[in-house]
Amino acid sequence: MDTTPKRVTKRRGETRQRLLDAALQVFAEQGFGRSTVEQVCERAGYTRGAFYSNFASLDDLFLAMWEQRSTELVDGLRQALADMEAKSVKDVRGVVELVTPAVRVDDSWYRVTAEFTAHALRNPGLRRVMKTREEAIAGAITPVVSALLRRIGRETPDQVALGQALVAVHDGTAVQCLLEPDNPAVWRRRADLFERVLTAYSIETGGRS
């Protein structure tokens, strides 16, 4: 049986992943606006040809990186949902503590996304692409969060508003956590804010699923 297509697909996937990993390092060290395709290729150990066979530009590469991170986040939340019964989660604080590990605060990733967001805001076409992708990601995340809340007898009437509020809390508190990573009070306040948002954007129904 001819397995050539599978080998090619696997190799292409590995090349793509090495470029994504290298780009994160380069962007975090140099800044997105000062990074070049050549720097990413050098870090990954590939030629420009390998880069352009996978990505149209550095913008395209970043969007792929962002989508991958978002998929990992959704997978983590779904795993939290699967683990919920075994961990005896009974209230909103328990939901927060269950999902927090899936919502990482990453220094390198924050630096890269902050710079790319500023870059996108100066580019109307790219801004529209980011808005569309962010809405799609939120559309995947909020149903999982809503399912977690439903398990403890709470419904979320406006999932769009909930998603926007959660993103705002995450982005705002991430800076504080990165500035004081060893301060437990900062992390506790982050959890407190998540708890208050989940409570404010959901209503108690009395039933548990």
Secondary structure, DSSP 8 states (H G I E B T S, - for coil): ---HHHHHHHHHHHHHHHHHHHHHHHHHHH-GGG--HHHHHHHHT--HHHHHTT-SSHHHHHHHHHHHHHHHHHHHHHHHHHHTTTTT--SHHHHHHHHGGGS---HHHHHHHHHHHHHHHT-HHHHHHHHHHHHHHHHHHHHHHHHHHHHTTEE-S-HHHHHHHHHHHHHHHHHHHHHSTT-HHHHHHHHHHHHHHHHHT-EE-S---
